[in-house]
């Protein structure tokens, strides 16, 4: 079978077949050649592969331009065609994805089938952490209330009961997760004078002033938590973890920030806690169903900031993701362990 022309034409019997978008190939051609070294390779574009129903590739790079505007729950036809192609390839041995999470069903299936799946965890950690911090500051400084008053052309000073913002220094933030996003966010929060507790899978000693505890300790630390921040992966343990009992354990007026996955929260319980006033407010970038349905109560709640799963979007992400893929490609060619590989 004749391969689509790639970047390397050395005559070797079994070239490494790489699958990526035409845009990625145009930008990464020289770097692919460098990463492959003496290994013969060829590059097949996703666009051509989908049209020709080609499944004879070993490695696939799923960049952001491939995912486009699809969500996990609403997959555009072009992306579904790519997923179908990946699932149909019995030769596929490794796929690298642009996101930090790999909980989309296609990648779960591939991983269960024995295909190596690596993520771009860490590529947008500083961006997501900055977004979570922006949500925290906006809620603390009463921006949702001020924005509503701006629309009504009302000048109402931040004075009086229920309006005066609390000082951030001395408050406590509890972060679920301890990956790159959580670690960067902890540093930013400490710089503002907050105490930080991290909830992680395994017990550990305090690190750089951050108190460590496990998920088994979560209920015990919540009564002292002013800001519950979700930055954890979606797993069997975290799915539906933040329910009515967790929210009730928070002190009255506490706030919630979710830059993890929407399925970590029981949304009906969240709506009830916000509506009752027990929860002071929430910044939500992810939801159990995306796009967030127009009929969701969350849209119109005055103490909620809704953003369209964009916490990690930034114009520098593409280059950082490419760097991670190239580093892993060099590892793959030389038989070394891959970074950010799924386990289990």
C-alpha positions in Angstrom: 0.0 0.0 0.0 1.4 3.4 -1.0 1.7 5.9 1.9 0.8 9.5 1.5 4.1 11.4 0.9 5.7 12.4 4.2 8.9 14.1 5.2 11.3 11.1 5.0 11.8 9.0 2.0 14.6 6.7 3.2 14.0 3.1 1.9 13.3 1.1 5.0 10.8 -1.9 5.2 8.8 -0.8 8.2 8.7 3.0 8.6 7.0 4.4 11.7 3.6 5.7 10.5 2.5 8.9 12.3 -1.0 10.3 12.1 -1.7 14.0 12.7 -3.7 16.9 11.3 -2.4 18.7 8.1 -1.9 21.8 10.3 0.2 19.9 12.8 2.3 18.3 10.0 3.0 21.6 8.4 4.2 23.1 11.7 6.0 20.1 13.1 7.7 18.5 10.0 11.3 19.4 10.9 10.8 18.5 14.5 9.3 15.1 13.6 12.4 14.4 11.5 14.7 15.4 14.4 12.7 13.4 17.0 12.8 10.2 14.8 16.5 10.4 14.2 17.7 7.5 12.2 14.3 5.8 12.3 12.4 5.7 9.0 9.0 7.3 9.3 6.1 8.6 7.2 3.3 11.0 8.2 -0.3 10.5 7.2 -2.7 13.4 7.7 -6.0 12.9 9.5 -7.8 14.5 6.7 -6.5 12.1 4.1 -6.9 9.1 6.4 -10.5 9.8 7.1 -11.3 10.2 3.4 -9.5 7.0 2.5 -10.4 5.1 5.6 -6.7 4.4 6.3 -6.0 2.6 9.5 -2.4 1.6 8.9 -0.7 3.9 11.4 1.3 3.3 14.6 1.1 6.7 16.4 -1.6 9.4 16.5 -1.3 13.0 17.7 -4.6 14.5 18.5 -4.0 18.3 18.6 -6.5 21.0 19.6 -7.5 21.8 16.0 -8.7 18.2 15.7 -11.1 18.4 18.7 -12.4 21.8 17.5 -15.6 22.9 19.3 -16.7 19.4 20.2 -17.3 18.6 23.8 -17.3 15.2 25.5 -21.1 15.1 25.2 -21.6 16.8 21.8 -19.2 15.4 19.3 -19.1 17.1 15.9 -19.1 14.7 12.9 -15.5 15.5 11.9 -14.2 14.5 15.3 -16.4 11.4 15.5 -14.9 10.3 12.2 -11.4 10.6 13.8 -12.5 8.7 16.8 -13.9 5.9 14.6 -10.7 5.8 12.7 -8.6 5.4 15.8 -10.9 2.7 17.2 -10.7 0.8 13.8 -6.9 0.8 13.7 -5.6 -2.5 15.0 -2.0 -1.2 14.3 -2.3 1.8 16.6 0.1 1.5 19.5 0.2 5.0 21.0 -1.9 8.2 20.9 -1.0 11.5 22.4 -3.8 14.0 23.2 -3.7 17.8 23.7 -5.7 17.8 26.9 -4.7 17.0 30.5 -7.6 14.6 30.9 -8.2 11.4 28.9 -11.7 10.6 30.0 -13.4 10.9 26.6 -14.8 7.4 25.8 -12.7 6.8 22.7 -9.5 7.2 24.7 -10.8 5.1 27.5 -11.6 2.3 25.1 -8.2 2.6 23.4 -6.4 2.4 26.8 -8.4 -0.6 27.8 -7.4 -2.2 24.5 -3.7 -1.8 25.4 -3.0 1.3 23.3 -0.6 3.7 25.1 -2.4 7.0 25.8 -0.4 10.0 26.9 -1.8 13.4 27.9 -0.6 17.0 27.8 -0.9 17.4 31.6 1.0 20.5 32.7 0.8 22.3 29.3 -1.9 24.6 30.5 -1.5 24.3 34.2 -0.5 28.0 34.7 -3.4 29.1 32.5 -6.0 27.0 34.4 -4.6 28.1 37.7 -4.8 31.7 36.8 -8.4 31.3 35.6 -9.3 29.6 38.9 -7.7 32.4 40.8 -9.6 35.0 38.6 -12.8 33.3 39.6 -11.9 33.3 43.2 -11.0 37.0 43.2 -14.2 37.9 41.2 -16.4 36.1 43.8 -14.5 37.5 46.7 -14.8 41.1 45.4 -18.5 40.7 44.7 -18.0 41.1 40.9 -21.2 39.2 39.9 -23.3 41.6 42.1 -21.4 44.6 40.7 -21.8 43.5 37.1 -25.6 43.1 37.6 -25.7 46.6 39.1 -23.6 48.0 36.2 -26.2 46.7 33.8 -28.9 48.5 35.8 -26.7 51.7 36.0 -26.8 51.5 39.7 -24.1 53.0 41.9 -24.2 51.1 45.2 -21.0 51.2 47.4 -19.6 48.0 48.8 -20.7 48.8 52.3 -23.1 47.1 54.7 -24.0 43.6 55.8 -23.6 41.0 53.0 -21.8 43.4 50.7 -18.4 44.1 52.3 -15.8 41.7 50.9 -13.8 39.6 53.4 -10.1 39.9 53.6 -8.4 37.0 51.7 -5.4 36.6 54.0 -6.2 34.1 56.7 -8.9 32.3 54.7 -8.5 28.6 53.8 -8.6 27.0 50.4 -9.0 23.3 50.1 -7.9 21.9 46.7 -9.0 18.5 45.5 -6.2 17.1 43.5 -2.4 17.7 43.5 -1.4 17.7 39.9 0.4 20.6 38.1 -2.7 22.8 38.1 -3.3 22.4 41.9 0.4 22.9 42.7 0.5 26.1 40.7 -2.7 27.4 42.2 -1.5 26.6 45.7 1.5 28.8 45.1 -0.7 31.7 43.9 -3.1 31.4 46.8 -0.3 31.3 49.3 1.1 34.5 47.8 -2.3 36.2 48.6 -2.1 35.0 52.2 -4.4 32.0 52.1 -3.9 28.8 54.0 -3.9 25.8 51.5 -4.9 22.2 52.1 -4.5 19.7 49.3 -6.6 16.5 49.1 -4.8 13.7 47.3 -4.8 10.0 46.9 -2.0 9.2 49.2 -1.0 10.7 52.5 2.0 12.9 52.5 3.9 15.4 54.8 3.2 19.1 54.4 5.0 20.6 51.4 6.0 24.2 51.0 3.4 25.2 53.7 0.6 23.2 52.0 -1.2 20.8 54.4 -1.7 17.4 52.8 -4.6 15.0 53.5 -6.4 12.2 51.7 -9.9 11.9 50.3 -10.8 9.9 53.4 -10.1 13.1 55.4 -12.2 15.4 53.2 -15.3 15.7 55.4 -13.0 16.5 58.4 -11.3 19.5 56.7 -14.4 21.0 55.0 -15.7 22.9 58.1 -12.6 25.0 58.0 -12.7 25.6 54.2 -13.7 28.9 52.8 -12.9 28.0 49.2 -13.4 24.4 47.9 -11.5 24.2 44.6 -11.8 21.2 42.3 -8.6 20.5 40.2 -8.7 16.7 40.3 -9.1 14.1 37.5 -12.4 12.4 36.9 -12.1 8.9 38.3 -14.3 6.3 40.0 -13.4 8.0 43.3 -14.1 11.6 42.3 -17.2 11.1 40.1 -20.1 12.6 42.0 -17.9 13.2 45.0 -19.1 16.7 45.7 -22.7 15.9 46.8 -25.2 17.3 49.3 -23.2 15.9 52.3 -19.9 17.4 51.1 -21.6 20.8 50.5 -23.4 20.7 53.8 -20.0 20.2 55.6 -18.7 23.5 54.3 -19.3 26.5 56.5 -22.2 28.8 55.5 -21.0 31.3 52.9 -18.2 29.1 51.5 -17.5 29.2 47.8 -16.8 26.5 45.2 -14.6 26.6 42.1 -14.6 23.9 39.5 -11.9 23.7 36.8 -11.8 19.9 36.9 -14.7 18.0 35.4 -18.4 18.7 35.8 -19.1 15.1 36.7 -17.2 15.6 40.0 -20.2 17.6 41.3 -23.8 16.5 41.7 -25.3 19.5 40.0 -28.7 19.2 41.5 -27.2 19.3 45.0 -25.0 22.3 44.0 -28.1 24.2 42.8 -29.9 23.5 46.0 -26.9 24.7 48.1 -26.6 27.9 46.1 -30.3 28.6 46.1 -30.5 28.1 49.9 -27.7 30.5 50.5 -25.6 28.0 52.3 -23.0 28.2 49.5 -22.0 31.8 49.0 -21.2 31.4 45.3 -19.5 29.3 42.6 -17.2 29.7 39.6 -17.9 26.9 37.2 -16.0 26.2 34.0 -17.1 22.6 33.6 -20.4 20.9 33.8 -22.0 17.4 33.9 -23.4 18.1 30.4 -21.7 20.4 27.9 -22.7 22.7 26.5 -24.6 23.6 29.6 -28.3 23.3 28.7 -30.1 26.6 28.3 -32.6 25.5 30.9 -30.0 25.0 33.6 -30.7 27.0 36.7 -27.0 27.8 37.0 -27.2 30.4 34.1 -29.3 32.9 36.0 -28.1 32.5 39.5 -26.7 35.8 40.8 -23.9 34.2 42.8 -22.6 32.0 40.0 -20.0 32.7 37.2 -20.4 30.3 34.3 -17.7 30.0 31.6 -17.7 27.6 28.6 -15.0 25.1 29.6 -12.3 27.6 28.6 -10.2 27.8 31.7 -7.2 26.3 29.9 -7.4 28.1 26.6 -4.5 30.4 25.8 -2.5 31.2 22.6 0.6 29.5 24.0 -0.9 26.1 24.6 -0.3 24.8 21.1 3.4 25.2 21.4 3.6 23.6 24.8 1.5 20.6 23.7 3.7 20.2 20.7 6.8 20.2 22.9 5.3 17.4 25.1 4.5 15.3 22.0 7.9 15.8 20.5 9.6 14.9 23.8 7.5 11.7 23.9 8.1 10.9 20.3 11.9 10.9 20.9 11.2 8.6 23.9 9.1 6.3 21.8 11.6 6.0 19.0 14.4 5.1 21.5 12.2 2.7 23.5 12.1 4.9 26.6 9.2 5.4 29.0 6.6 8.0 27.9 5.7 11.1 30.0 2.1 11.5 31.2 1.1 8.0 30.3 -2.1 6.6 31.6 -1.7 3.8 34.0 -4.0 1.1 35.4 
